[in-house]
Amino acid sequence: MLHDVTAATHQGGYLIEIEFDDGSRGIADFSTYLTRGGVFERLKDPAYFRQFTVDQEAGTLVWGDELDIAPESLYAQATGKGLPAWMASDEEAAANLRYAVQQ
């Protein structure tokens, strides 16, 4: 299920507290994006990183017109609930399924 980002607050460094439309909230650590290169290269600049906004139409975080991150990824990272099965790797999907069956 897709959950839109409704609010976000910088928590220092590369941490952002994110709130979602289902009331869930958590802190996402964006330092993992710093080694990805490409469009994520600009996130290494702390001043640029802090310029994120919530795009209400897209339901996600954006940095200007150049960069946004899928809300499913943000939800998984901030809440620890994992990616939807259609986005997860085979190994991660299997782990999520095992966890769900145990519940």
C-alpha positions as CSV (number, residue, x, y, z in Angstrom):
1,M,0.0,0.0,0.0
2,L,1.2,3.5,-0.9
3,H,1.5,6.0,1.9
4,D,2.0,9.7,1.1
5,V,4.4,11.9,3.0
6,T,2.4,14.6,4.8
7,A,5.2,16.4,6.8
8,A,9.0,16.2,7.3
9,T,11.4,17.9,9.6
10,H,15.2,18.0,9.4
11,Q,16.7,16.3,12.5
12,G,20.3,17.2,12.0
13,G,23.0,15.6,9.7
14,Y,21.3,13.5,7.1
15,L,18.3,12.6,9.3
16,I,14.7,13.6,8.4
17,E,11.7,12.8,10.5
18,I,8.8,11.9,8.2
19,E,5.1,11.7,8.8
20,F,2.8,9.7,6.6
21,D,-0.9,9.9,5.7
22,D,-1.7,6.8,7.9
23,G,-0.3,8.5,11.0
24,S,3.0,6.6,10.9
25,R,6.2,8.5,11.5
26,G,9.8,7.8,11.8
27,I,13.3,9.0,11.1
28,A,15.0,8.2,7.8
29,D,18.8,8.3,7.5
30,F,19.7,9.6,4.1
31,S,23.4,9.0,4.6
32,T,22.9,5.8,2.6
33,Y,22.1,7.8,-0.5
34,L,25.5,9.6,-0.4
35,T,27.4,6.8,-2.0
36,R,24.9,6.3,-4.9
37,G,26.3,9.0,-7.1
38,G,24.3,10.4,-10.0
39,V,21.4,12.6,-9.0
40,F,22.0,11.8,-5.4
41,E,25.5,13.4,-5.5
42,R,24.0,16.8,-4.7
43,L,22.8,15.5,-1.3
44,K,26.4,15.5,-0.1
45,D,26.1,19.3,0.3
46,P,24.5,19.8,3.7
47,A,23.0,23.2,2.6
48,Y,21.3,21.5,-0.4
49,F,20.2,18.6,1.6
50,R,18.3,20.8,4.1
51,Q,16.3,22.4,1.2
52,F,13.9,19.5,0.9
53,T,10.2,20.1,0.8
54,V,7.1,17.9,0.8
55,D,5.4,17.7,-2.6
56,Q,1.8,17.3,-1.6
57,E,0.7,16.3,-5.1
58,A,3.4,13.6,-5.4
59,G,3.2,12.6,-1.7
60,T,7.0,12.6,-1.3
61,L,10.1,14.6,-0.4
62,V,11.7,16.6,-3.2
63,W,14.7,18.7,-3.7
64,G,13.8,21.3,-6.3
65,D,12.9,19.9,-9.6
66,E,15.9,17.6,-9.8
67,L,15.3,14.9,-7.1
68,D,12.6,13.1,-5.4
69,I,12.5,9.7,-3.6
70,A,9.7,7.2,-3.9
71,P,7.3,7.4,-1.0
72,E,7.4,3.6,-0.7
73,S,11.1,3.8,0.0
74,L,10.7,6.6,2.5
75,Y,8.0,4.7,4.3
76,A,10.0,1.5,4.5
77,Q,13.1,3.3,5.8
78,A,11.3,5.6,8.3
79,T,9.0,2.9,9.7
80,G,11.1,-0.2,9.3
81,K,8.0,-2.0,7.8
82,G,9.8,-3.0,4.6
83,L,9.2,-2.3,0.9
84,P,6.0,-3.5,-0.8
85,A,6.5,-6.9,-2.4
86,W,6.5,-5.5,-5.9
87,M,9.5,-3.3,-5.0
88,A,11.5,-5.6,-2.8
89,S,14.3,-7.9,-4.0
90,D,13.4,-11.6,-4.0
91,E,15.4,-12.1,-0.8
92,E,13.8,-9.1,1.0
93,A,10.3,-10.1,-0.2
94,A,10.8,-13.6,1.2
95,A,12.0,-12.1,4.5
96,N,8.9,-9.9,4.7
97,L,6.6,-12.8,3.9
98,R,8.2,-14.9,6.6
99,Y,7.8,-12.1,9.1
100,A,4.1,-11.6,8.1
101,V,3.4,-15.3,8.4
102,Q,4.9,-15.4,11.9
103,Q,2.6,-12.6,13.1
